[in-house]
Every structure is written in structure tokens, then in C-alpha cells.
Amino acid sequence: MGKDKGHIPIRTCVSCRAKRNKKELIRLVLDAQGVVIRDDSGKGEGRGAYVCMSKSCWDSLRKGSLLNRAFKKEGPMVVHAGCHFCEKLTLGE
């Protein structure tokens, strides 16, 4: 049963809902101030949301409340400028 390969974690993109290998997605978490930051280690504290590396998935984050639903938070979501494909932007306004 594939003991030599080990477990490959599968995650779902919050934007396009595609299921992919965890290493193919970018993990986002909320920091202590409630700002969405990129978690390159994959081990950041708290609830994580995964998004594809495609620009279309990042663009769709701007249009709706996808991150609000993923993080179970209300109100505008601020995404840190260090995130892939995004400058400092506020979502949900």
C-alpha cells in the first residue's frame, strides 16, 4: 500500500476549491493583529487557509469574503504585502 511514499497531505484552495498537494499551495494564517500573512513554514499557529499560486485565485480573493469564511471572521480582512501576488490590500470593504 505504498509504504515507501508515505502520507501526502491534500488541501483545498479557498478560491477555486481545487484539491492539491499541500506543497503546491500557499498557506495563509492570521497574525496577532488579525492581518493575513503568508506561512511558508506551514507550521504557523491557528487556523490556516490555502490558496493556489495562480494569479486568478489571488484576484478572486479581492472580490469576496472567501478569507472571512475560511478564518470564520467578520469584517474587512487585511492581507500583508509579503503575500504572493498581492500588494497591501483590504478585502471585504
C-alpha positions in Angstrom: 0.0 0.0 0.0 2.7 2.5 -0.9 4.7 2.4 2.4 7.7 3.9 0.7 5.9 7.1 -0.3 4.3 8.0 3.0 1.3 10.2 3.5 0.8 13.1 1.1 -1.4 15.8 2.6 -4.1 17.2 0.3 -5.6 20.6 0.9 -8.3 22.7 -0.9 -7.8 26.1 -2.3 -10.2 28.6 -0.7 -10.6 30.3 -4.1 -11.1 27.7 -6.8 -11.8 24.7 -4.5 -9.2 22.6 -6.3 -7.7 19.8 -4.2 -3.9 19.8 -4.4 -0.8 18.5 -2.7 -0.1 20.8 0.3 3.3 21.8 -1.1 1.6 23.2 -4.3 -0.5 25.7 -2.3 0.3 28.8 -0.2 -0.8 28.7 3.4 -2.2 31.9 4.9 -2.8 32.5 8.6 -3.9 35.4 10.8 -1.3 37.1 13.0 -1.9 38.5 16.4 -3.2 41.8 14.9 -5.7 40.0 12.6 -3.6 40.6 9.4 -3.5 37.7 6.9 0.2 36.7 6.4 1.9 34.0 4.3 3.0 31.0 6.3 5.9 29.5 4.4 6.8 27.0 7.1 3.3 25.5 7.1 3.5 25.3 10.9 2.1 28.7 12.0 -0.3 28.8 14.8 -4.0 28.9 14.3 -6.4 28.2 11.5 -4.8 28.2 8.1 -6.3 28.8 4.6 -4.7 27.5 1.5 -4.7 29.2 -1.9 -3.3 28.3 -5.3 -0.2 30.1 -6.7 -2.3 31.3 -9.7 -3.0 35.0 -10.1 -6.7 34.2 -10.8 -7.1 32.7 -7.4 -5.5 35.7 -5.7 -7.6 38.1 -7.8 -10.8 36.3 -6.7 -9.8 36.8 -3.0 -10.2 40.5 -3.6 -13.8 40.2 -4.8 -15.5 38.3 -2.0 -15.5 37.0 1.6 -13.5 33.8 0.9 -11.0 34.5 3.6 -13.7 35.6 6.0 -15.3 32.3 5.6 -12.0 30.4 5.9 -11.0 32.2 9.1 -14.5 32.4 10.5 -14.1 36.2 10.9 -16.4 39.1 10.0 -15.4 42.5 8.6 -12.6 43.5 6.3 -9.5 41.3 6.0 -6.1 43.0 5.6 -3.6 41.0 3.7 0.1 41.7 4.4 2.2 42.9 1.5 4.6 39.9 1.7 1.9 37.6 0.4 2.3 36.2 -3.1 0.7 38.2 -6.0 -0.7 40.9 -3.7 0.2 44.3 -2.5 -1.3 45.6 0.7 -5.0 45.3 0.2 -8.1 45.2 2.2 -10.7 42.5 1.4 -14.4 42.8 2.1 -14.8 46.6 2.0 
